[in-house]
Amino acid sequence: MKKLALFNNKGGVGKTTLTVNLADAFEELGKTGLLVDADPQCNLTSFYINEDELEKLLGDSDNEDSADTLWSAIKPVVIGRGGTKEPPIWTVPKRNIHLLPGDVLLSEYEETLPAAWTDSFARKTRGYDVTTALAKVVGEAAESVGADIVMYDVGPNVGALNRVVLMDCDNFITPVAADLFSLRALSTVGRSIAKWATDWATIRGMASDEDKEALFAGVPHYLGYITSAYKIGRGAKASDAHTGWEKDIGPRVRYRVIDQLRKANPALATPGQSKLGGIRNYHSLAPDAQRYGVAIGKLRGLINSGQNAHIEDARQEFLDLASEIIQRIGD
């Protein structure tokens, strides 16, 4: 079982869309997927669960006896009133894809994490428990559904919540849009993960052998980048504007991400391994997929048949991308 996250400090690069469609492709390739909505905005959860169900789910999540969302499962640890609860699992109908529903109240967990991180440096048990609470719930859920791949959906920031998510991952990927701000954000990604991994290595190094067994490894290996929502020009090729930005993405990733990670720990990145693939802009198909709660490649029969060729193109692009990811994670 491998855990991975799509992570960039810049919003609008299609992380949730990529997560949904990659999960679908992984399943077509025979992999059981567990999706974890670790973004308090809950975009991934709202993709799969309709508004009425979601309102009921989130309405009770802060009750003491509730265990319907990620927040309610970890809340006892966070407030110091017990251990984690049995993880909530929602299964996508007729698919071998499972979801741990997110919660806007995960922001309360994030508020406790800086102090827990400091307590972990001081080798305090509560620091370890709070820092790893989310990872524990995810691990139990992954085991219960027999997940081959766990995908975290995270917000576009380098906050404390994303820190514990990334440190729980075996791998991470950076989605990159063809724009200046998306490229500039890569610098923050590289520096942040390098520092987090260095700090966690120190924490693990000071922990007792018994405590280490409950601590995540904190060595998320970089798989590469995905160019997302690029536009097609004449002849079904990437537009000139995208091609121009593409020339800058590869060198920026190598210098700002790979080199920074390898300075901290060579195990965090492989030299020269950069681009994973690209996903074009499918325009109206993305909101159509959101409306029906399915991957773009599963829209056939749900919308105008004139879009079938584009639907199949999308399906194949995500299958190719998923195959490359599986090859790189060695699963």
C-alpha positions as CSV (number, residue, x, y, z in Angstrom):
1,M,0.0,0.0,0.0
2,K,1.3,3.4,-1.0
3,K,0.2,6.8,0.2
4,L,0.5,9.8,-2.1
5,A,-0.6,13.5,-2.3
6,L,-1.0,16.0,-5.1
7,F,0.6,19.1,-3.6
8,N,1.3,22.6,-4.8
9,N,1.2,25.8,-2.8
10,K,-0.8,27.4,-5.6
11,G,-4.5,26.9,-6.0
12,G,-6.4,26.4,-9.2
13,V,-4.0,23.7,-10.6
14,G,-6.7,21.0,-10.6
15,K,-5.7,18.9,-7.6
16,T,-9.2,17.6,-6.8
17,T,-10.0,16.9,-10.4
18,L,-6.8,15.0,-10.9
19,T,-7.4,13.0,-7.7
20,V,-10.9,11.9,-8.8
21,N,-9.8,10.9,-12.3
22,L,-6.6,9.2,-11.2
23,A,-8.6,7.2,-8.6
24,D,-10.9,6.0,-11.4
25,A,-7.9,5.1,-13.6
26,F,-6.1,3.3,-10.8
27,E,-9.3,1.2,-10.3
28,E,-9.4,0.4,-14.0
29,L,-5.9,-0.9,-13.6
30,G,-6.9,-3.2,-10.8
31,K,-6.0,-1.0,-7.8
32,T,-8.2,-0.5,-4.8
33,G,-8.2,3.2,-3.9
34,L,-8.8,5.1,-0.7
35,L,-9.3,8.9,-1.1
36,V,-8.7,11.1,1.9
37,D,-10.2,14.6,2.0
38,A,-7.7,16.4,4.1
39,D,-8.7,19.9,2.8
40,P,-11.1,21.7,5.1
41,Q,-12.8,23.1,2.0
42,C,-14.1,19.5,1.4
43,N,-14.2,19.7,-2.4
44,L,-13.4,16.0,-2.8
45,T,-16.2,15.0,-0.4
46,S,-18.7,17.2,-2.1
47,F,-17.8,15.7,-5.5
48,Y,-19.0,12.3,-4.4
49,I,-21.6,13.0,-1.7
50,N,-24.8,14.9,-2.6
51,E,-25.8,18.0,-0.7
52,D,-28.5,16.5,1.5
53,E,-26.3,13.6,2.6
54,L,-23.4,16.0,3.1
55,E,-25.4,18.3,5.3
56,K,-26.4,15.5,7.6
57,L,-22.9,14.1,7.7
58,L,-21.3,17.4,8.6
59,G,-24.1,18.5,10.9
60,D,-23.3,15.9,13.4
61,S,-19.5,15.7,13.1
62,D,-18.7,17.7,16.2
63,N,-20.9,15.6,18.5
64,E,-19.1,13.5,21.1
65,D,-20.7,10.3,19.8
66,S,-20.2,11.0,16.1
67,A,-17.7,9.3,13.9
68,D,-18.9,10.4,10.4
69,T,-15.9,12.4,9.2
70,L,-12.2,12.6,9.6
71,W,-12.6,15.3,12.2
72,S,-15.0,13.2,14.4
73,A,-12.6,10.2,14.1
74,I,-9.6,12.2,15.5
75,K,-11.3,14.7,17.8
76,P,-11.0,12.6,21.0
77,V,-7.2,12.6,20.6
78,V,-7.1,16.3,19.7
79,I,-9.1,17.4,22.8
80,G,-7.4,14.9,25.0
81,R,-10.4,12.7,25.8
82,G,-9.4,9.3,24.3
83,G,-8.0,7.6,21.2
84,T,-9.1,7.8,17.6
85,K,-12.5,6.3,16.6
86,E,-13.1,3.7,14.0
87,P,-12.5,5.6,10.7
88,P,-15.5,6.6,8.6
89,I,-15.5,5.1,5.2
90,W,-17.9,6.0,2.3
91,T,-17.8,3.7,-0.8
92,V,-18.3,5.1,-4.2
93,P,-21.4,3.2,-5.6
94,K,-20.5,0.3,-7.9
95,R,-16.7,1.1,-7.7
96,N,-13.8,-0.2,-5.7
97,I,-13.0,3.4,-4.6
98,H,-13.4,4.5,-1.0
99,L,-13.5,7.9,0.7
100,L,-12.7,9.3,4.1
101,P,-15.1,12.3,4.2
102,G,-13.5,15.6,5.0
103,D,-14.8,18.3,7.4
104,V,-14.5,22.1,7.7
105,L,-13.7,21.4,11.3
106,L,-10.3,19.9,10.4
107,S,-9.2,23.5,10.7
108,E,-9.5,23.0,14.5
109,Y,-7.1,20.1,14.2
110,E,-4.7,22.3,12.3
111,E,-4.7,24.8,15.1
112,T,-3.4,22.2,17.5
113,L,-0.7,20.8,15.3
114,P,2.1,23.5,15.8
115,A,2.1,22.9,19.5
116,A,2.0,19.1,18.9
117,W,5.0,19.4,16.6
118,T,6.9,21.3,19.3
119,D,5.9,18.7,21.9
120,S,7.2,16.0,19.6
121,F,10.6,17.6,19.6
122,A,10.4,17.4,23.4
123,R,9.5,13.7,23.2
124,K,6.1,14.2,24.7
125,T,3.6,11.4,24.1
126,R,0.7,13.8,23.5
127,G,2.8,15.5,20.8
128,Y,3.3,12.2,19.0
129,D,-0.4,11.2,19.4
130,V,-1.8,14.5,18.0
131,T,0.7,14.7,15.2
132,T,0.0,11.2,14.0
133,A,-3.8,11.0,14.7
134,L,-4.8,11.6,11.1
135,A,-2.2,9.1,9.8
136,K,-3.5,6.5,12.2
137,V,-7.1,6.9,11.1
138,V,-6.1,6.7,7.5
139,G,-3.9,3.7,8.0
140,E,-6.7,1.8,9.7
141,A,-9.1,2.7,6.9
142,A,-6.6,1.6,4.3
143,E,-6.2,-1.7,6.0
144,S,-9.9,-2.3,6.4
145,V,-10.7,-1.8,2.6
146,G,-7.5,-3.4,1.4
147,A,-6.3,-0.3,-0.3
148,D,-3.4,-0.5,-2.8
149,I,-3.2,3.3,-3.2
150,V,-4.2,6.1,-0.7
151,M,-4.6,9.5,-2.2
152,Y,-4.8,12.6,0.0
153,D,-6.5,15.7,-1.3
154,V,-5.0,18.8,0.4
155,G,-5.4,22.5,0.3
156,P,-3.0,24.9,-1.5
157,N,-0.8,25.9,1.4
158,V,2.2,24.9,3.5
159,G,0.4,24.9,6.8
160,A,0.6,22.5,9.7
161,L,-2.1,20.2,8.4
162,N,-0.4,19.6,5.1
163,R,2.8,19.1,6.9
164,V,1.5,16.0,8.8
165,V,-0.2,14.8,5.6
166,L,3.0,15.0,3.5
167,M,5.0,13.4,6.2
168,D,2.6,10.5,6.2
169,C,3.0,10.0,2.4
170,D,5.3,7.6,0.6
171,N,5.2,9.9,-2.5
172,F,4.0,13.2,-3.7
173,I,3.3,14.9,-7.0
174,T,3.2,18.5,-8.0
175,P,0.4,19.6,-10.4
176,V,1.5,22.6,-12.3
177,A,-0.5,25.0,-14.4
178,A,1.2,27.0,-17.2
179,D,1.3,30.3,-15.4
180,L,3.9,32.4,-13.5
181,F,2.4,32.0,-10.0
182,S,2.1,28.2,-10.3
183,L,5.8,28.0,-11.2
184,R,6.8,30.4,-8.4
185,A,4.9,28.3,-5.8
186,L,7.3,25.4,-6.6
187,S,10.0,27.1,-4.7
188,T,7.9,27.0,-1.5
189,V,7.0,23.4,-2.1
190,G,10.7,22.3,-2.3
191,R,11.9,24.3,0.7
192,S,8.9,23.4,2.9
193,I,9.0,19.6,2.4
194,A,12.8,19.6,2.8
195,K,12.5,21.4,6.1
196,W,9.6,19.3,7.3
197,A,11.5,16.0,6.5
198,T,14.6,17.3,8.2
199,D,12.7,18.3,11.3
200,W,10.8,15.0,11.4
201,A,14.1,13.0,11.0
202,T,15.3,14.8,14.2
203,I,12.1,14.0,16.0
204,R,12.3,10.3,15.0
205,G,16.0,10.3,15.9
206,M,15.3,11.4,19.5
207,A,12.2,9.1,20.0
208,S,12.5,5.8,21.9
209,D,12.3,2.6,19.9
210,E,8.8,2.0,21.2
211,D,7.6,5.4,20.2
212,K,9.1,5.1,16.7
213,E,6.8,2.3,15.9
214,A,3.8,4.7,15.9
215,L,5.6,7.5,14.0
216,F,5.3,7.9,10.3
217,A,8.5,7.7,8.3
218,G,8.5,11.3,7.1
219,V,10.3,10.6,3.8
220,P,7.8,11.5,1.0
221,H,9.6,10.7,-2.3
222,Y,9.0,13.1,-5.1
223,L,7.5,11.4,-8.2
224,G,7.4,14.4,-10.5
225,Y,5.1,17.0,-11.9
226,I,1.9,17.0,-14.0
227,T,1.0,19.8,-16.3
228,S,-2.8,20.3,-15.8
229,A,-5.5,21.8,-17.9
230,Y,-3.3,22.7,-20.8
231,K,-4.9,24.1,-23.9
232,I,-4.8,22.4,-27.3
233,G,-3.8,24.5,-30.4
234,R,-4.0,23.5,-34.0
235,G,-3.2,20.0,-35.0
236,A,-4.2,18.6,-31.6
237,K,-0.9,19.9,-30.1
238,A,-0.3,21.9,-27.0
239,S,-0.8,25.6,-27.7
240,D,2.2,27.9,-28.3
241,A,1.6,29.6,-25.0
242,H,1.7,26.3,-23.1
243,T,4.8,25.2,-24.9
244,G,6.5,28.4,-23.9
245,W,5.7,27.8,-20.2
246,E,6.6,24.1,-20.5
247,K,10.2,25.1,-21.3
248,D,10.4,26.8,-17.9
249,I,8.6,24.1,-15.8
250,G,11.2,21.3,-16.1
251,P,14.2,23.4,-15.1
252,R,12.3,25.1,-12.3
253,V,11.2,21.7,-10.9
254,R,14.7,20.4,-11.0
255,Y,16.2,23.4,-9.3
256,R,13.5,24.4,-6.9
257,V,12.1,21.0,-5.9
258,I,14.4,18.1,-6.7
259,D,17.7,19.8,-5.8
260,Q,16.2,21.3,-2.6
261,L,14.9,17.9,-1.5
262,R,18.1,16.0,-2.3
263,K,20.1,18.5,-0.2
264,A,17.9,17.6,2.7
265,N,17.9,13.9,2.0
266,P,18.8,12.1,-1.2
267,A,15.9,9.6,-0.6
268,L,13.4,12.4,-1.1
269,A,13.9,12.7,-4.9
270,T,15.6,11.0,-7.8
271,P,17.9,13.0,-10.0
272,G,16.5,13.7,-13.5
273,Q,13.1,12.2,-12.8
274,S,10.7,15.0,-13.5
275,K,7.6,15.1,-15.7
276,L,5.0,12.4,-15.1
277,G,2.6,13.6,-17.9
278,G,0.0,16.2,-18.9
279,I,-3.7,16.5,-18.8
280,R,-5.4,18.8,-21.3
281,N,-8.2,21.2,-20.6
282,Y,-11.5,19.3,-21.2
283,H,-13.6,22.4,-20.7
284,S,-17.3,21.5,-20.1
285,L,-16.5,17.9,-19.3
286,A,-15.1,18.7,-15.9
287,P,-18.2,20.4,-14.6
288,D,-20.3,17.6,-16.2
289,A,-18.3,15.1,-14.2
290,Q,-18.9,17.1,-11.0
291,R,-22.6,17.2,-11.7
292,Y,-22.8,13.4,-12.1
293,G,-20.2,12.5,-9.5
294,V,-18.1,10.5,-11.9
295,A,-14.7,10.7,-13.5
296,I,-14.6,12.3,-17.0
297,G,-14.0,9.0,-18.6
298,K,-17.3,7.6,-17.2
299,L,-19.5,10.3,-18.7
300,R,-20.4,8.2,-21.8
301,G,-24.2,7.8,-21.9
302,L,-24.7,10.6,-19.4
303,I,-24.2,13.6,-21.7
304,N,-24.4,14.4,-25.4
305,S,-22.9,11.5,-27.5
306,G,-21.0,14.1,-29.5
307,Q,-18.6,14.3,-26.7
308,N,-17.8,10.6,-26.7
309,A,-14.5,11.0,-28.5
310,H,-13.3,13.6,-25.9
311,I,-14.5,11.4,-23.1
312,E,-12.4,8.5,-24.4
313,D,-9.4,10.8,-24.9
314,A,-9.7,11.8,-21.2
315,R,-10.1,8.3,-20.0
316,Q,-6.9,7.2,-21.9
317,E,-4.9,10.2,-20.7
318,F,-5.6,9.4,-17.1
319,L,-4.9,5.7,-17.7
320,D,-1.5,6.6,-19.1
321,L,-0.8,8.9,-16.3
322,A,-1.9,6.4,-13.7
323,S,0.3,3.7,-15.3
324,E,3.3,5.9,-15.1
325,I,2.6,6.7,-11.5
326,I,2.3,3.0,-10.6
327,Q,5.6,2.3,-12.4
328,R,7.4,5.0,-10.5
329,I,6.1,4.1,-7.0
330,G,7.1,0.5,-7.8
331,D,3.7,-1.0,-6.9
